[in-house]
């Protein structure tokens, strides 16, 4: 189950990175301009992990014949990409709500990948 472990690891890292993004934005909104730099760096990290997750999801699909991690990852990565561009362009009307939806979708995926896999016996 190395493939499942890899998916769980990358999704977990992705969740940690994406949950930090609103915190960094909040730091910036309190008047600390360092928060904007952290938010920009965080966006690069989140995007990079998202594309890594896409590769792992493809491996899961090929090796385990489970397509749902790939489908959900494509949706999340597409939303993150649009959100990234919207943030760079200053389109906060799109950036903020899309960010909320992306965080929610990734948290749902996190819960889903950590649920026990049906039919797999685990060592005690």
The first five atom37 places (N, CA, C, CB, O) and aatype in JSON, in Angstrom:
{
  "aatype": [20, 20, 20, 20, 20, 20, 20, 20, 20, 20, 20, 20, 20, 20, 20, 20, 20, 20, 20, 20, 20, 20, 20, 20, 20, 20, 20, 20, 20, 20, 20, 20, 20, 20, 20, 20, 20, 20, 20, 20, 20, 20, 20, 20, 20, 20, 20, 20, 20, 20, 20, 20, 20, 20, 20, 20, 20, 20, 20, 20, 20, 20, 20, 20, 20, 20, 20, 20, 20, 20, 20, 20, 20, 20, 20, 20, 20, 20, 20, 20, 20, 20, 20, 20, 20, 20, 20, 20, 20, 20, 20, 20, 20, 20, 20, 20, 20, 20, 20, 20, 20, 20, 20, 20, 20, 20, 20, 20, 20, 20, 20, 20, 20, 20, 20, 20, 20, 20, 20, 20, 20, 20, 20, 20],
  "atom_mask": [
    [1, 1, 1, 1, 1],
    [1, 1, 1, 1, 1],
    [1, 1, 1, 1, 1],
    [1, 1, 1, 1, 1],
    [1, 1, 1, 1, 1],
    [1, 1, 1, 1, 1],
    [1, 1, 1, 1, 1],
    [1, 1, 1, 1, 1],
    [1, 1, 1, 1, 1],
    [1, 1, 1, 1, 1],
    [1, 1, 1, 1, 1],
    [1, 1, 1, 1, 1],
    [1, 1, 1, 1, 1],
    [1, 1, 1, 1, 1],
    [1, 1, 1, 1, 1],
    [1, 1, 1, 1, 1],
    [1, 1, 1, 1, 1],
    [1, 1, 1, 1, 1],
    [1, 1, 1, 1, 1],
    [1, 1, 1, 1, 1],
    [1, 1, 1, 1, 1],
    [1, 1, 1, 1, 1],
    [1, 1, 1, 1, 1],
    [1, 1, 1, 1, 1],
    [1, 1, 1, 1, 1],
    [1, 1, 1, 1, 1],
    [1, 1, 1, 1, 1],
    [1, 1, 1, 1, 1],
    [1, 1, 1, 1, 1],
    [1, 1, 1, 1, 1],
    [1, 1, 1, 1, 1],
    [1, 1, 1, 1, 1],
    [1, 1, 1, 1, 1],
    [1, 1, 1, 1, 1],
    [1, 1, 1, 1, 1],
    [1, 1, 1, 1, 1],
    [1, 1, 1, 1, 1],
    [1, 1, 1, 1, 1],
    [1, 1, 1, 1, 1],
    [1, 1, 1, 1, 1],
    [1, 1, 1, 1, 1],
    [1, 1, 1, 1, 1],
    [1, 1, 1, 1, 1],
    [1, 1, 1, 1, 1],
    [1, 1, 1, 1, 1],
    [1, 1, 1, 1, 1],
    [1, 1, 1, 1, 1],
    [1, 1, 1, 1, 1],
    [1, 1, 1, 1, 1],
    [1, 1, 1, 1, 1],
    [1, 1, 1, 1, 1],
    [1, 1, 1, 1, 1],
    [1, 1, 1, 1, 1],
    [1, 1, 1, 1, 1],
    [1, 1, 1, 1, 1],
    [1, 1, 1, 1, 1],
    [1, 1, 1, 1, 1],
    [1, 1, 1, 1, 1],
    [1, 1, 1, 1, 1],
    [1, 1, 1, 1, 1],
    [1, 1, 1, 1, 1],
    [1, 1, 1, 1, 1],
    [1, 1, 1, 1, 1],
    [1, 1, 1, 1, 1],
    [1, 1, 1, 1, 1],
    [1, 1, 1, 1, 1],
    [1, 1, 1, 1, 1],
    [1, 1, 1, 1, 1],
    [1, 1, 1, 1, 1],
    [1, 1, 1, 1, 1],
    [1, 1, 1, 1, 1],
    [1, 1, 1, 1, 1],
    [1, 1, 1, 1, 1],
    [1, 1, 1, 1, 1],
    [1, 1, 1, 1, 1],
    [1, 1, 1, 1, 1],
    [1, 1, 1, 1, 1],
    [1, 1, 1, 1, 1],
    [1, 1, 1, 1, 1],
    [1, 1, 1, 1, 1],
    [1, 1, 1, 1, 1],
    [1, 1, 1, 1, 1],
    [1, 1, 1, 1, 1],
    [1, 1, 1, 1, 1],
    [1, 1, 1, 1, 1],
    [1, 1, 1, 1, 1],
    [1, 1, 1, 1, 1],
    [1, 1, 1, 1, 1],
    [1, 1, 1, 1, 1],
    [1, 1, 1, 1, 1],
    [1, 1, 1, 1, 1],
    [1, 1, 1, 1, 1],
    [1, 1, 1, 1, 1],
    [1, 1, 1, 1, 1],
    [1, 1, 1, 1, 1],
    [1, 1, 1, 1, 1],
    [1, 1, 1, 1, 1],
    [1, 1, 1, 1, 1],
    [1, 1, 1, 1, 1],
    [1, 1, 1, 1, 1],
    [1, 1, 1, 1, 1],
    [1, 1, 1, 1, 1],
    [1, 1, 1, 1, 1],
    [1, 1, 1, 1, 1],
    [1, 1, 1, 1, 1],
    [1, 1, 1, 1, 1],
    [1, 1, 1, 1, 1],
    [1, 1, 1, 1, 1],
    [1, 1, 1, 1, 1],
    [1, 1, 1, 1, 1],
    [1, 1, 1, 1, 1],
    [1, 1, 1, 1, 1],
    [1, 1, 1, 1, 1],
    [1, 1, 1, 1, 1],
    [1, 1, 1, 1, 1],
    [1, 1, 1, 1, 1],
    [1, 1, 1, 1, 1],
    [1, 1, 1, 1, 1],
    [1, 1, 1, 1, 1],
    [1, 1, 1, 1, 1],
    [1, 1, 1, 1, 1],
    [1, 1, 1, 1, 1],
    [1, 1, 1, 1, 1],
    [1, 1, 1, 1, 1]
  ],
  "atom_positions": [
    [[0.82, -1.2, 0.0], [0.0, 0.0, 0.0], [0.86, 1.27, 0.0], [-0.93, 0.0, 1.21], [0.47, 2.3, 0.55]],
    [[2.03, 1.18, -0.61], [2.92, 2.33, -0.71], [2.23, 3.45, -1.49], [4.24, 1.93, -1.39], [2.41, 4.63, -1.17]],
    [[1.46, 3.1, -2.49], [0.77, 4.1, -3.31], [-0.23, 4.89, -2.48], [0.05, 3.43, -4.48], [-0.3, 6.12, -2.59]],
    [[-0.99, 4.2, -1.64], [-1.96, 4.88, -0.77], [-1.23, 5.76, 0.23], [-2.86, 3.85, -0.04], [-1.66, 6.88, 0.51]],
    [[-0.12, 5.27, 0.77], [0.67, 6.06, 1.72], [1.2, 7.33, 1.06], [1.83, 5.23, 2.28], [1.22, 8.39, 1.68]],
    [[1.64, 7.21, -0.19], [2.13, 8.39, -0.9], [1.01, 9.41, -1.11], [2.74, 7.99, -2.26], [1.22, 10.61, -0.94]],
    [[-0.18, 8.92, -1.47], [-1.32, 9.82, -1.66], [-1.68, 10.5, -0.35], [-2.53, 9.06, -2.22], [-1.93, 11.71, -0.32]],
    [[-1.71, 9.73, 0.72], [-2.04, 10.31, 2.04], [-1.0, 11.36, 2.44], [-2.12, 9.2, 3.11], [-1.36, 12.41, 2.98]],
    [[0.25, 11.09, 2.19], [1.31, 12.02, 2.56], [1.2, 13.33, 1.79], [2.68, 11.39, 2.31], [1.27, 14.41, 2.37]],
    [[1.02, 13.23, 0.48], [0.98, 14.45, -0.32], [-0.3, 15.24, -0.06], [1.09, 14.11, -1.82], [-0.27, 16.47, -0.04]],
    [[-1.41, 14.57, 0.13], [-2.66, 15.28, 0.45], [-2.54, 15.96, 1.82], [-3.88, 14.31, 0.44], [-3.02, 17.08, 1.99]],
    [[-1.91, 15.29, 2.77], [-1.72, 15.89, 4.1], [-0.85, 17.14, 4.03], [-1.09, 14.87, 5.06], [-1.16, 18.16, 4.64]],
    [[0.25, 17.06, 3.29], [1.11, 18.23, 3.11], [0.36, 19.35, 2.4], [2.38, 17.86, 2.31], [0.53, 20.53, 2.74]],
    [[-0.46, 19.0, 1.44], [-1.24, 19.99, 0.69], [-2.22, 20.71, 1.62], [-2.0, 19.31, -0.48], [-2.37, 21.93, 1.54]],
    [[-2.87, 19.95, 2.48], [-3.82, 20.56, 3.43], [-3.1, 21.52, 4.36], [-4.56, 19.48, 4.24], [-3.58, 22.63, 4.6]],
    [[-1.97, 21.11, 4.9], [-1.22, 21.99, 5.81], [-0.84, 23.29, 5.1], [0.05, 21.27, 6.34], [-1.0, 24.37, 5.66]],
    [[-0.35, 23.16, 3.88], [0.07, 24.35, 3.14], [-1.11, 25.27, 2.81], [0.78, 23.95, 1.85], [-1.0, 26.49, 2.93]],
    [[-2.23, 24.68, 2.4], [-3.35, 25.53, 1.98], [-4.05, 26.17, 3.17], [-4.35, 24.7, 1.17], [-4.59, 27.28, 3.05]],
    [[-4.06, 25.5, 4.31], [-4.69, 26.09, 5.5], [-3.89, 27.29, 6.01], [-4.83, 25.04, 6.61], [-4.44, 28.18, 6.65]],
    [[-2.59, 27.31, 5.74], [-1.76, 28.44, 6.15], [-2.06, 29.7, 5.32], [-0.28, 28.08, 6.03], [-1.82, 30.81, 5.79]],
    [[-2.57, 29.53, 4.12], [-2.78, 30.67, 3.22], [-3.72, 31.74, 3.8], [-3.35, 30.18, 1.92], [-3.36, 32.92, 3.77]],
    [[-4.88, 31.39, 4.33], [-5.73, 32.44, 4.92], [-5.09, 33.1, 6.14], [-7.08, 31.87, 5.31], [-5.35, 34.27, 6.43]],
    [[-4.25, 32.34, 6.85], [-3.54, 32.92, 8.0], [-2.59, 34.01, 7.52], [-2.76, 31.82, 8.79], [-2.55, 35.1, 8.09]],
    [[-1.82, 33.71, 6.47], [-0.89, 34.7, 5.92], [-1.64, 35.91, 5.37], [-0.04, 34.07, 4.82], [-1.18, 37.04, 5.53]],
    [[-2.77, 35.67, 4.73], [-3.57, 36.79, 4.22], [-4.09, 37.64, 5.38], [-4.75, 36.27, 3.37], [-4.12, 38.86, 5.28]],
    [[-4.48, 36.99, 6.46], [-4.95, 37.72, 7.63], [-3.86, 38.55, 8.27], [-5.5, 36.75, 8.66], [-4.12, 39.67, 8.73]],
    [[-2.65, 38.03, 8.29], [-1.5, 38.8, 8.82], [-1.32, 40.06, 7.98], [-0.19, 37.94, 8.8], [-1.11, 41.15, 8.52]],
    [[-1.41, 39.91, 6.67], [-1.29, 41.06, 5.78], [-2.41, 42.08, 6.03], [-1.31, 40.61, 4.3], [-2.16, 43.29, 6.08]],
    [[-3.62, 41.58, 6.2], [-4.77, 42.49, 6.4], [-4.71, 43.23, 7.73], [-6.06, 41.72, 6.32], [-5.39, 44.24, 7.91]],
    [[-3.9, 42.74, 8.67], [-3.74, 43.47, 9.94], [-2.72, 44.6, 9.81], [-3.3, 42.51, 11.05], [-2.52, 45.37, 10.75]],
    [[-2.09, 44.7, 8.63], [-1.15, 45.79, 8.4], [0.3, 45.36, 8.33], [-1.3, 46.79, 9.47], [1.19, 46.19, 8.12]],
    [[0.56, 44.09, 8.49], [1.93, 43.58, 8.42], [2.19, 43.14, 6.97], [2.16, 42.4, 9.44], [1.67, 42.11, 6.53]],
    [[2.99, 43.92, 6.26], [3.22, 43.65, 4.84], [4.03, 42.38, 4.59], [3.92, 44.82, 4.2], [4.05, 41.87, 3.47]],
    [[4.68, 41.86, 5.62], [5.38, 40.58, 5.5], [4.38, 39.45, 5.22], [6.17, 40.27, 6.8], [4.72, 38.45, 4.59]],
    [[3.16, 39.61, 5.69], [2.11, 38.62, 5.45], [1.84, 38.43, 3.97], [0.83, 39.01, 6.16], [1.54, 37.31, 3.53]],
    [[1.93, 39.49, 3.18], [1.71, 39.39, 1.74], [2.82, 38.56, 1.08], [1.63, 40.78, 1.1], [2.54, 37.76, 0.19]],
    [[4.05, 38.75, 1.51], [5.15, 37.96, 0.98], [4.97, 36.49, 1.34], [6.49, 38.48, 1.5], [5.17, 35.6, 0.51]],
    [[4.6, 36.23, 2.6], [4.36, 34.85, 3.02], [3.22, 34.22, 2.24], [4.06, 34.8, 4.52], [3.27, 33.04, 1.88]],
    [[2.19, 35.0, 1.98], [1.04, 34.51, 1.2], [1.47, 34.18, -0.23], [-0.1, 35.56, 1.19], [1.01, 33.19, -0.8]],
    [[2.33, 34.99, -0.8], [2.82, 34.74, -2.17], [3.69, 33.48, -2.21], [3.61, 35.95, -2.69], [3.55, 32.66, -3.11]],
    [[4.59, 33.35, -1.25], [5.43, 32.15, -1.19], [4.55, 30.92, -0.93], [6.52, 32.29, -0.07], [4.76, 29.86, -1.52]],
    [[3.59, 31.07, -0.05], [2.66, 29.97, 0.23], [1.89, 29.54, -1.0], [1.7, 30.37, 1.33], [1.63, 28.35, -1.19]],
    [[1.52, 30.51, -1.84], [0.81, 30.18, -3.08], [1.68, 29.32, -3.99], [0.38, 31.46, -3.82], [1.19, 28.38, -4.61]],
    [[2.96, 29.63, -4.05], [3.88, 28.82, -4.86], [4.0, 27.4, -4.28], [5.27, 29.49, -4.92], [4.03, 26.42, -5.03]],
    [[4.07, 27.3, -2.96], [4.2, 25.99, -2.31], [2.93, 25.17, -2.54], [4.47, 26.16, -0.79], [3.0, 24.0, -2.9]],
    [[1.77, 25.79, -2.32], [0.49, 25.09, -2.52], [0.36, 24.61, -3.96], [-0.69, 26.02, -2.16], [-0.05, 23.47, -4.2]],
    [[0.71, 25.45, -4.9], [0.61, 25.08, -6.31], [1.56, 23.92, -6.64], [0.92, 26.29, -7.21], [1.18, 22.98, -7.34]],
    [[2.77, 23.99, -6.14], [3.73, 22.92, -6.38], [3.27, 21.59, -5.8], [5.08, 23.28, -5.81], [3.37, 20.55, -6.45]],
    [[2.77, 21.62, -4.58], [2.28, 20.39, -3.96], [1.06, 19.88, -4.73], [1.92, 20.64, -2.46], [0.87, 18.68, -4.87]],
    [[0.24, 20.8, -5.22], [-0.94, 20.39, -5.99], [-0.55, 19.61, -7.24], [-1.75, 21.61, -6.39], [-1.18, 18.6, -7.55]],
    [[0.47, 20.08, -7.95], [0.91, 19.36, -9.15], [1.58, 18.03, -8.78], [1.89, 20.23, -9.96], [1.44, 17.06, -9.53]],
    [[2.28, 17.98, -7.66], [2.83, 16.71, -7.18], [1.69, 15.74, -6.85], [3.73, 16.94, -5.95], [1.77, 14.55, -7.16]],
    [[0.66, 16.26, -6.22], [-0.5, 15.43, -5.89], [-1.15, 14.88, -7.15], [-1.53, 16.23, -5.07], [-1.64, 13.75, -7.17]],
    [[-1.16, 15.68, -8.2], [-1.72, 15.23, -9.47], [-0.94, 14.02, -10.01], [-1.7, 16.37, -10.5], [-1.54, 13.06, -10.49]],
    [[0.37, 14.07, -9.92], [1.2, 12.94, -10.37], [0.91, 11.69, -9.53], [2.7, 13.3, -10.29], [0.76, 10.6, -10.07]],
    [[0.85, 11.87, -8.21], [0.56, 10.74, -7.33], [-0.83, 10.18, -7.61], [0.69, 11.16, -5.84], [-1.02, 8.96, -7.59]],
    [[-1.79, 11.04, -7.87], [-3.16, 10.59, -8.17], [-3.2, 9.78, -9.47], [-4.11, 11.79, -8.26], [-3.98, 8.84, -9.59]],
    [[-2.38, 10.15, -10.43], [-2.29, 9.37, -11.68], [-1.74, 7.98, -11.38], [-1.39, 10.1, -12.73], [-2.24, 6.99, -11.9]],
    [[-0.72, 7.91, -10.53], [-0.15, 6.62, -10.15], [-1.19, 5.76, -9.43], [1.1, 6.81, -9.25], [-1.3, 4.57, -9.69]],
    [[-1.95, 6.37, -8.53], [-3.01, 5.65, -7.83], [-4.03, 5.1, -8.83], [-3.71, 6.56, -6.79], [-4.48, 3.96, -8.71]],
    [[-4.39, 5.91, -9.8], [-5.36, 5.49, -10.81], [-4.83, 4.3, -11.61], [-5.7, 6.66, -11.75], [-5.53, 3.32, -11.84]],
    [[-3.58, 4.41, -12.04], [-2.99, 3.35, -12.86], [-2.78, 2.06, -12.06], [-1.65, 3.82, -13.45], [-3.12, 0.97, -12.52]],
    [[-2.22, 2.18, -10.86], [-1.86, 0.98, -10.08], [-3.03, 0.37, -9.34], [-0.79, 1.31, -9.1], [-3.14, -0.85, -9.26]],
    [[-3.92, 1.21, -8.8], [-5.01, 0.68, -7.96], [-6.38, 0.75, -8.64], [-5.07, 1.44, -6.66], [-7.37, 0.28, -8.08]],
    [[-6.42, 1.32, -9.83], [-7.68, 1.46, -10.57], [-8.73, 2.24, -9.79], [-8.24, 0.08, -10.92], [-9.93, 1.94, -9.83]],
    [[-8.26, 3.25, -9.08], [-9.15, 4.16, -8.34], [-9.02, 5.54, -8.97], [-8.8, 4.2, -6.79], [-8.0, 6.21, -8.82]],
    [[-10.06, 5.95, -9.67], [-9.99, 7.21, -10.42], [-10.41, 8.43, -9.61], [-10.84, 7.11, -11.64], [-10.04, 9.55, -9.97]],
    [[-11.18, 8.24, -8.54], [-11.7, 9.41, -7.83], [-10.61, 10.33, -7.27], [-12.58, 8.95, -6.7], [-10.81, 11.54, -7.28]],
    [[-9.44, 9.82, -6.79], [-8.43, 10.78, -6.33], [-7.92, 11.66, -7.48], [-7.25, 10.03, -5.7], [-7.64, 12.85, -7.28]],
    [[-7.81, 11.09, -8.66], [-7.37, 11.87, -9.83], [-8.41, 12.93, -10.19], [-7.12, 10.94, -11.03], [-8.07, 14.09, -10.41]],
    [[-9.67, 12.52, -10.25], [-10.74, 13.46, -10.64], [-10.81, 14.63, -9.66], [-12.12, 12.73, -10.7], [-10.85, 15.79, -10.08]],
    [[-10.82, 14.33, -8.36], [-10.9, 15.41, -7.38], [-9.64, 16.27, -7.39], [-11.13, 14.83, -5.98], [-9.71, 17.49, -7.22]],
    [[-8.49, 15.66, -7.6], [-7.24, 16.42, -7.65], [-7.22, 17.36, -8.86], [-6.03, 15.47, -7.71], [-6.77, 18.5, -8.75]],
    [[-7.72, 16.9, -10.0], [-7.8, 17.77, -11.18], [-8.67, 18.99, -10.88], [-8.36, 17.0, -12.4], [-8.32, 20.11, -11.23]],
    [[-9.8, 18.76, -10.22], [-10.69, 19.87, -9.88], [-10.0, 20.85, -8.93], [-12.0, 19.34, -9.24], [-10.06, 22.06, -9.13]],
    [[-9.35, 20.32, -7.9], [-8.67, 21.18, -6.92], [-7.52, 21.95, -7.57], [-8.14, 20.33, -5.74], [-7.37, 23.15, -7.35]],
    [[-6.71, 21.27, -8.37], [-5.56, 21.92, -9.01], [-6.03, 22.98, -10.02], [-4.65, 20.88, -9.71], [-5.42, 24.04, -10.12]],
    [[-7.09, 22.69, -10.74], [-7.63, 23.69, -11.67], [-8.12, 24.92, -10.91], [-8.79, 23.09, -12.52], [-7.86, 26.06, -11.31]],
    [[-8.83, 24.7, -9.81], [-9.31, 25.82, -9.0], [-8.14, 26.6, -8.4], [-10.23, 25.31, -7.87], [-8.18, 27.83, -8.38]],
    [[-7.11, 25.91, -7.93], [-5.93, 26.59, -7.38], [-5.23, 27.43, -8.44], [-4.95, 25.58, -6.79], [-4.76, 28.53, -8.17]],
    [[-5.17, 26.9, -9.65], [-4.5, 27.63, -10.73], [-5.27, 28.91, -11.06], [-4.38, 26.74, -11.99], [-4.68, 29.98, -11.22]],
    [[-6.58, 28.8, -11.17], [-7.41, 29.99, -11.44], [-7.28, 30.97, -10.27], [-8.91, 29.59, -11.65], [-7.17, 32.18, -10.48]],
    [[-7.3, 30.45, -9.06], [-7.19, 31.31, -7.88], [-5.83, 32.01, -7.85], [-7.39, 30.5, -6.6], [-5.75, 33.19, -7.5]],
    [[-4.77, 31.31, -8.21], [-3.42, 31.88, -8.24], [-3.39, 33.07, -9.19], [-2.39, 30.8, -8.67], [-2.9, 34.15, -8.84]],
    [[-3.91, 32.87, -10.39], [-3.92, 33.95, -11.39], [-4.8, 35.1, -10.92], [-4.41, 33.42, -12.76], [-4.44, 36.26, -11.09]],
    [[-5.94, 34.78, -10.34], [-6.83, 35.83, -9.83], [-6.15, 36.65, -8.74], [-8.14, 35.22, -9.29], [-6.32, 37.87, -8.67]],
    [[-5.37, 35.99, -7.9], [-4.63, 36.71, -6.86], [-3.57, 37.63, -7.44], [-3.98, 35.73, -5.9], [-3.4, 38.76, -6.99]],
    [[-2.87, 37.13, -8.44], [-1.85, 37.97, -9.09], [-2.47, 39.19, -9.77], [-1.07, 37.16, -10.12], [-1.88, 40.27, -9.79]],
    [[-3.66, 39.0, -10.32], [-4.35, 40.1, -11.02], [-5.11, 41.01, -10.06], [-5.31, 39.53, -12.05], [-5.64, 42.04, -10.48]],
    [[-5.18, 40.65, -8.8], [-5.9, 41.47, -7.83], [-7.41, 41.31, -7.89], [-5.56, 42.9, -8.03], [-8.14, 42.16, -7.37]],
    [[-7.88, 40.24, -8.51], [-9.32, 39.99, -8.63], [-9.81, 39.29, -7.36], [-9.65, 39.12, -9.91], [-10.11, 38.09, -7.37]],
    [[-9.9, 40.05, -6.27], [-10.27, 39.46, -4.99], [-11.7, 38.94, -4.98], [-10.1, 40.48, -3.89], [-12.02, 38.05, -4.19]],
    [[-12.55, 39.47, -5.83], [-13.92, 38.98, -5.92], [-13.96, 37.51, -6.33], [-14.72, 39.83, -6.93], [-14.92, 36.8, -6.02]],
    [[-12.93, 37.04, -7.02], [-12.82, 35.64, -7.42], [-11.83, 34.88, -6.52], [-12.38, 35.54, -8.89], [-12.07, 33.73, -6.15]],
    [[-10.75, 35.53, -6.17], [-9.67, 34.91, -5.4], [-10.14, 34.4, -4.04], [-8.52, 35.9, -5.21], [-9.84, 33.27, -3.66]],
    [[-10.87, 35.22, -3.31], [-11.27, 34.86, -1.95], [-12.31, 33.73, -1.92], [-11.83, 36.09, -1.23], [-12.08, 32.73, -1.25]],
    [[-13.44, 33.84, -2.63], [-14.4, 32.73, -2.56], [-13.85, 31.42, -3.15], [-15.67, 33.12, -3.28], [-14.16, 30.34, -2.66]],
    [[-13.06, 31.53, -4.2], [-12.47, 30.33, -4.77], [-11.48, 29.69, -3.8], [-11.77, 30.65, -6.1], [-11.34, 28.47, -3.74]],
    [[-10.79, 30.53, -3.04], [-9.89, 30.01, -2.01], [-10.64, 29.25, -0.93], [-9.12, 31.14, -1.37], [-10.19, 28.18, -0.5]],
    [[-11.76, 29.77, -0.5], [-12.57, 29.09, 0.51], [-13.04, 27.73, -0.02], [-13.79, 29.96, 0.92], [-12.97, 26.73, 0.68]],
    [[-13.52, 27.72, -1.25], [-14.01, 26.47, -1.85], [-12.87, 25.46, -2.03], [-14.68, 26.75, -3.2], [-13.06, 24.26, -1.85]],
    [[-11.7, 25.95, -2.4], [-10.55, 25.06, -2.6], [-10.1, 24.44, -1.29], [-9.39, 25.83, -3.25], [-9.81, 23.24, -1.24]],
    [[-10.04, 25.23, -0.23], [-9.68, 24.69, 1.08], [-10.7, 23.63, 1.5], [-9.61, 25.84, 2.14], [-10.32, 22.56, 1.97]],
    [[-11.97, 23.92, 1.33], [-13.02, 22.96, 1.7], [-12.9, 21.66, 0.91], [-14.42, 23.59, 1.48], [-13.0, 20.58, 1.48]],
    [[-12.67, 21.77, -0.4], [-12.55, 20.57, -1.24], [-11.34, 19.73, -0.83], [-12.44, 20.96, -2.72], [-11.41, 18.5, -0.82]],
    [[-10.25, 20.39, -0.5], [-9.05, 19.66, -0.12], [-9.21, 19.0, 1.25], [-7.84, 20.6, -0.11], [-8.7, 17.9, 1.46]],
    [[-9.9, 19.65, 2.15], [-10.16, 19.04, 3.46], [-11.05, 17.8, 3.29], [-10.84, 20.07, 4.42], [-10.83, 16.79, 3.96]],
    [[-12.04, 17.88, 2.41], [-12.87, 16.71, 2.12], [-12.02, 15.58, 1.56], [-14.01, 17.08, 1.14], [-12.2, 14.42, 1.94]],
    [[-11.11, 15.9, 0.64], [-10.24, 14.87, 0.08], [-9.32, 14.29, 1.15], [-9.42, 15.45, -1.07], [-9.07, 13.08, 1.16]],
    [[-8.84, 15.13, 2.04], [-7.99, 14.66, 3.14], [-8.73, 13.62, 3.98], [-7.56, 15.85, 4.02], [-8.19, 12.56, 4.28]],
    [[-9.96, 13.94, 4.36], [-10.76, 13.0, 5.16], [-10.97, 11.71, 4.38], [-12.13, 13.63, 5.55], [-10.88, 10.62, 4.94]],
    [[-11.25, 11.83, 3.1], [-11.52, 10.66, 2.27], [-10.31, 9.75, 2.11], [-12.0, 11.1, 0.92], [-10.45, 8.53, 2.17]],
    [[-9.11, 10.31, 1.91], [-7.94, 9.45, 1.72], [-7.5, 8.78, 3.01], [-6.8, 10.25, 1.15], [-6.8, 7.77, 2.97]],
    [[-7.88, 9.33, 4.15], [-7.5, 8.72, 5.42], [-8.53, 7.72, 5.94], [-7.28, 9.8, 6.45], [-8.28, 7.06, 6.95]],
    [[-9.67, 7.6, 5.28], [-10.64, 6.57, 5.67], [-10.05, 5.21, 5.32], [-12.03, 6.78, 4.96], [-9.28, 5.1, 4.37]],
    [[-10.4, 4.18, 6.08], [-9.89, 2.84, 5.77], [-10.32, 2.39, 4.37], [-10.38, 1.82, 6.83], [-11.43, 2.68, 3.93]],
    [[-9.43, 1.7, 3.68], [-9.72, 1.19, 2.35], [-10.53, -0.1, 2.5], [-8.41, 0.96, 1.53], [-10.07, -1.03, 3.17]],
    [[-11.71, -0.19, 1.89], [-12.53, -1.4, 2.02], [-11.78, -2.64, 1.49], [-13.87, -1.22, 1.28], [-11.15, -2.59, 0.43]],
    [[-11.87, -3.73, 2.23], [-11.29, -4.98, 1.79], [-9.81, -5.13, 2.06], [-11.53, -5.14, 0.36], [-9.21, -6.14, 1.69]],
    [[-9.2, -4.15, 2.71], [-7.76, -4.24, 2.99], [-7.6, -4.57, 4.47], [-7.02, -2.9, 2.62], [-8.09, -3.84, 5.34]],
    [[-6.91, -5.67, 4.76], [-6.66, -6.08, 6.14], [-5.39, -5.37, 6.6], [-6.52, -7.65, 6.27], [-4.37, -5.4, 5.92]],
    [[-5.48, -4.76, 7.75], [-4.33, -4.02, 8.29], [-3.72, -4.81, 9.45], [-4.74, -2.59, 8.75], [-4.42, -5.51, 10.17]],
    [[-2.41, -4.67, 9.6], [-1.74, -5.28, 10.75], [-2.12, -4.54, 12.01], [-0.2, -5.27, 10.56], [-2.3, -3.32, 12.0]],
    [[-2.25, -5.28, 13.09], [-2.64, -4.68, 14.38], [-1.48, -3.98, 15.02], [-3.19, -5.73, 15.34], [-1.62, -3.41, 16.1]]
  ]
}
